[in-house]
Every structure is written in structure tokens, then in C-alpha cells.
């Protein structure tokens, strides 16, 4: 097991990479705990969860990441007589962790919480960094808080019960981490895709650790996304719009968004055409998509609701090289023209 300590402004958090689910009771000792999870986790792992702990079950899928689900959780916490000393343990993927962290942050103005992250995407993204929230009006993460979990337990053995496309989807965030901050990690992904897709423990542990290390460093420097943390949104400005338009898996949408952002970087003379091709080839090695057929006008209508916008402008993360990202402010009309020209040339 490898431990990463995230010394964020709100409070410290421990990321336990390679820890086994069977050791979970060690982290709950002395805590009055309530578990939040979904039916899929209970189907596969109910017999491995600590006995005698109350369980709150929520539905599967993005459609359950809502204020209605939050209300359900609050009702169950009251029913179980949870107080400010109660520990809420969210066990699941990104949706369970996001909703669980939000619920814990607002119930009685805040109770302690932790995560057992069961998907690759959640281990490298949703459960790390302290962003907790729900969707609203069809737009992602529009209501939420910044708050760190006490710990995140990451057991890669849990990936084997994942749908294959869900598993592949998680690698987009790892590739992103290398693209924005670590060319060596980006290169490692390209060279070791086959082993990673075969669930090789050493390969997965290395990729997860390096990706989380990068994210932890960025979060420590800018927990509330006032500057440097924006770099973690490479590909996400487009991805969130794509997800809203057609329900694409998050990692698949991020892959498409990264290609678009890389193409914009090339169009502005910031990176070489070879760098764009390298990003495409690495994504392809993991079976991730490179393109969406959504019309440019429709894509930008969805982007205008992005929570990171500033009036008629939006910050877009671009690359100066593989391993070095920067943010640039664009008006929507300016960016729309660039993307339209790119689509016309392809």
C-alpha cells in the first residue's frame, strides 16, 4: 500500500492506494458509522462489508446525483439518529462519493466522512480533491461544497466487477494528469496500456499513485479552484457539454474534450501536430473515443451553462507541451469559430 497525504486548506486527507477492502474495519474502529452505497456494490460486496453497520442505499447512474437523492439520504440519517459524531462512509464510484461527501458536509452543518472508492475513475478523480456535489437542471455539479474526506481507500481488486467500458473510462483522467503535469506519466500510459487493461496490479498502482500525486499537489496549492486547480479541467469544458448532450461516460467525454483542447492548442501555435497525434494514439490504446458528432452550435449552447464561465468568457485549459498546461480566457464566439474551423478541416 502507498499513502498520499493531501494537506488541503480545509483539512488533511489520506489516500490509501492499494489498501484492501478487508482492512476497512481498521479505519472505522471507535466510530459510529453509517454506510452509503448503491445496489451494485451490495450485489458484489455486501458480504465483505463490516457487519452491524446501518446502510443507506441509493440508485444507480447519473440520474440519481440530484437534490432528491440528497433529501433521501438526509431522511435516512435522521431515521438512524445520526449526530455530529457519526461517520458517513460512502462506498462506490464517483456518484456515491460525490453525493456522500455533499450529504456529510451539510448534515448538521458537517459530519466526518470517508470513501471506499470502487471504480478507477473515482479513485483518480471524484474521490480525490474535496469536490462534493450534485447535478441540477441537467448540468453537472452545479450545487456543492469543497470538503475533504478523512480517508479514501483505493482497492484496485474491485475493478474486476466493473463494466469494461466503465473501467476504460477511468484511464482518461490518468492520461489527463500526465498531459498537464508529467510527461513521464503520459509516456508510461502509452507504453503500458495493455498491462493496465489486463488489471496488472503493479501497473495500475503506479498509474493511480502518480495521477493522484499530481492532483493532490494541485489541490494543496489551490483547493477552491481560484487559479492553478483550473488546470485539472483539461478537456472538461467540452466534456461536460458532451455529457449533457448525449449521456456519454465521463471518461469518454473527457477523452474527446482533450482532443479538442489539444487541437485548439495546435491551432494557436502552442504545440506541434505530433503532440496532438500522440494524445490521440494514447487514448486509442485504451479504447477511448476521439470525436463527437454533436454540431458545434449545440455543443456551445451547452457550454454556456458551464459553472466555470465568467459572463461571456470561459477559461480553457490548453497545452504548451505534453506535461505543461496553461489556462487561456476566450469569449464563446471566439472559441466557437476556432472549433468550427477545426471541424471543417478534419
Protein Blocks (a to p, Z undefined) as FASTA:
>chain_A
ZZdddddfkbccdddehiafklmmmmmgoiacdddddfklmmmmmmmpcehiacdddded
jklmcfklmmmmmmmmmmnopafkbccddeddfklmmmmmmmmmmgghiaadddddfbfk
lmmmmmgnoiacddeehiahkbccddddfbdcddfklmmmpcfklmmmmmmmmmmmmmmm
omklmmmmmmmmmmmmnopaklmmmmmmmmmmmmmmmmmmomnopmmmmmmmgoklmmmm
mmmmnopafklmmmmmmmmmmmmmmmnopacfklmmmmmmmmmmnopafbdfbdfklmmm
mmmmpckbghjaccddddfbghiacdddddfklmmmmmmmmmmmZZ
